[in-house]
Amino acid sequence: MKSLVQFYETPTGQHFSSVEIELGNDLGEAAIQLGREHIAEINKEFFGEHPELQGKISLLLLPNRLNSSRPTDLTVSGNQE
């Protein structure tokens, strides 16, 4: 823990601290875009491993509730039995 505090006290640590949220958001958006591009493959593999869920749920990428211009997390929807 002491090493972590020391890191954030350095100029590099201060810079990282100032950009880490934006970096995390950018990485998240890139991951969602990758998911959007491969959703058919994701569904095929998922339902290949879990055929009992076919028709009961679907894996979707839905618009962000907070900001509709940004992608969101992979969302599972379906019957809640």
N, C-alpha and C positions, 0 to 999 in steps of 0.2 A: 504494500500500500504506500509505503514511504517513497518507493521508486516512482510510482505513478504520480504522486503529488509533485515530486521533483521534476518529472517530465513536463507537467502542465505549467510549471513555473519558468520553463525555458522559452525562448522566442519561438522555437518550433512547436512546442506544446501549446503556447498561446495562439499561434496561427491555426493549428489543428482544431483547437477548441472553437475558434471563430467560424470554421467552415464545416465541421463535422455533421451538423444537422442538414445542411444543404447537400453535402456529399451523400448522406444516408438517403435523403429524398431522391436524389438523382439515381442512386443504385436501385432503389425500390421501383422507380419508374422504368428503368431499363429491364428489371426482372419481370415486371408486368407486361411490358411490350414483348419480351421473349415468350412469355406465357400466351399472349394473344396470338402470336405467330404460330405457336405449336399446340393450341388447344385441342385440335382434332387428334393429334398423336397422344396427348395427355389423357384425353377421354378413352381412346382405344386401349392404352396400356392399363389405365385404372380399372375400366370395366372388364378387361381381360383377366385381371387379377381378382376382381370382385363382381362376377356376373350376377350374383344375387341382388345387387343394387341397381342393375340395368332397369330403366324405366321408373325407378323410385326417386332417384336424385339426378341432378345434372350439375356439371361443373361449369360455371359461368364466370366471365369477367364483366362485372357490372360497373356503371359510372360511379365515381366517387361521390359520396353523400355530401361532403364538405365543399368540394370544388369540382364541378362537373367537367372542367377542362382537363383534369388530371386523371390518369388511370388509377385503379384501386387494386386491392388484394384479390386473389382468387377466392371466389365465394361459392359455397356449396348451397344449393337450394333443392327443395323437394318435400316430400311428405314427411312430416314430423311424427312418426308413429312410436 
